[in-house]
Structures are given as structure tokens and as C-alpha cells.
Amino acid sequence: MLPSRELAEIAVKALDSKKGKEIRLIRIDKITTLAEYFVICTGTSNTQINALCGAVEKALKEQAGEDPLRREGYRDGTWVLLDYGC
């Protein structure tokens, strides 16, 4: 398994490749034990949000062998949370 920073950077590159807006990589390990990093991104439509999620899932699977543990909000396409557990 790759370090969590590298996984987060893969996600950022995937989001950027699909023209995600306001992409932020936020280190949160000093304020919570929930995670080390959050990656936050804005999409301009439901279609783009689904494409952004697909790009992240594909990149993390191909480059790190990681699948999300959970995916929330995907059906609505207005917000999505991908939880990779690490």
C-alpha cells in the first residue's frame, strides 16, 4: 500500500484531469484521527461529478490497487464521498 499522501496526490491528479474545480488537498491528521488527508473538489454538473468520481476510482485502482470502502451520495450526483479507509 502506498503512503496516504501519495494516494491523495493520485486522487488530485485524477480530479485535475477531468477539470475539477477548487481542488484542495487538506492534511487533517493533527485535528482528527478520522483520516490523514481530505481531498475536496467541486464539479459543475451531475455528469461531471460522476466523471470525477470515476477518474479517482480508476486512478487509485490502477496505480495503487485501492478500491473505495464506501461510496456515499453517488446516485444523486450532487455530492459524493469516496472513503478509502486509509
C-alpha positions as CSV (number, residue, x, y, z in Angstrom):
1,M,0.0,0.0,0.0
2,L,1.2,3.5,-0.9
3,P,1.5,6.1,1.8
4,S,-1.7,8.1,2.3
5,R,-0.1,11.3,0.9
6,E,0.7,9.5,-2.4
7,L,-2.8,8.2,-2.6
8,A,-4.2,11.6,-2.1
9,E,-2.0,13.1,-4.8
10,I,-3.1,10.4,-7.2
11,A,-6.7,11.5,-6.5
12,V,-5.8,15.2,-7.0
13,K,-4.2,14.4,-10.4
14,A,-7.3,12.4,-11.5
15,L,-9.6,15.2,-10.5
16,D,-7.5,17.8,-12.3
17,S,-7.5,15.6,-15.5
18,K,-11.3,15.9,-15.5
19,K,-11.2,19.6,-14.9
20,G,-12.4,19.5,-11.3
21,K,-12.7,23.0,-9.8
22,E,-11.3,24.2,-6.4
23,I,-9.3,21.0,-5.8
24,R,-7.9,21.0,-2.2
25,L,-5.7,18.5,-0.5
26,I,-6.0,19.1,3.2
27,R,-3.9,17.5,5.8
28,I,-6.1,16.8,8.9
29,D,-4.2,14.3,11.0
30,K,-3.3,17.0,13.6
31,I,-7.0,17.7,14.3
32,T,-8.7,14.3,14.0
33,T,-7.9,10.6,13.9
34,L,-10.6,10.1,11.2
35,A,-8.1,10.5,8.4
36,E,-4.7,12.0,7.4
37,Y,-6.0,13.8,4.3
38,F,-9.2,15.0,2.7
39,V,-9.3,15.8,-0.9
40,I,-12.2,18.2,-1.8
41,C,-13.3,19.1,-5.3
42,T,-16.1,20.9,-7.0
43,G,-17.9,19.8,-10.1
44,T,-20.1,21.9,-12.4
45,S,-22.8,19.3,-13.1
46,N,-24.0,15.9,-12.1
47,T,-22.4,14.4,-15.1
48,Q,-19.0,16.0,-14.3
49,I,-19.3,14.9,-10.6
50,N,-19.8,11.3,-11.7
51,A,-16.9,11.6,-14.2
52,L,-14.7,13.0,-11.4
53,C,-15.5,10.0,-9.1
54,G,-14.9,7.6,-11.9
55,A,-11.5,9.1,-12.6
56,V,-10.5,8.9,-9.0
57,E,-11.6,5.3,-8.6
58,K,-9.9,4.3,-11.8
59,A,-6.6,6.0,-11.0
60,L,-6.4,4.6,-7.4
61,K,-7.3,1.1,-8.6
62,E,-4.7,1.2,-11.5
63,Q,-1.9,3.0,-9.7
64,A,-2.3,1.7,-6.1
65,G,-4.6,-1.3,-6.3
66,E,-7.1,0.5,-4.0
67,D,-10.9,0.3,-4.1
68,P,-13.1,2.6,-2.0
69,L,-14.5,1.1,1.1
70,R,-17.7,3.2,0.8
71,R,-19.2,5.5,-1.8
72,E,-21.9,7.8,-0.5
73,G,-24.2,10.3,-2.4
74,Y,-23.2,8.9,-5.9
75,R,-26.8,8.2,-7.1
76,D,-27.9,11.8,-6.6
77,G,-24.7,13.2,-8.3
78,T,-24.8,16.4,-6.3
79,W,-22.2,15.4,-3.8
80,V,-20.1,12.3,-3.4
81,L,-17.9,10.9,-0.6
82,L,-15.4,8.2,-1.5
83,D,-13.9,6.6,1.6
84,Y,-10.7,4.7,1.0
85,G,-10.2,4.0,4.7
86,C,-6.5,4.9,4.7
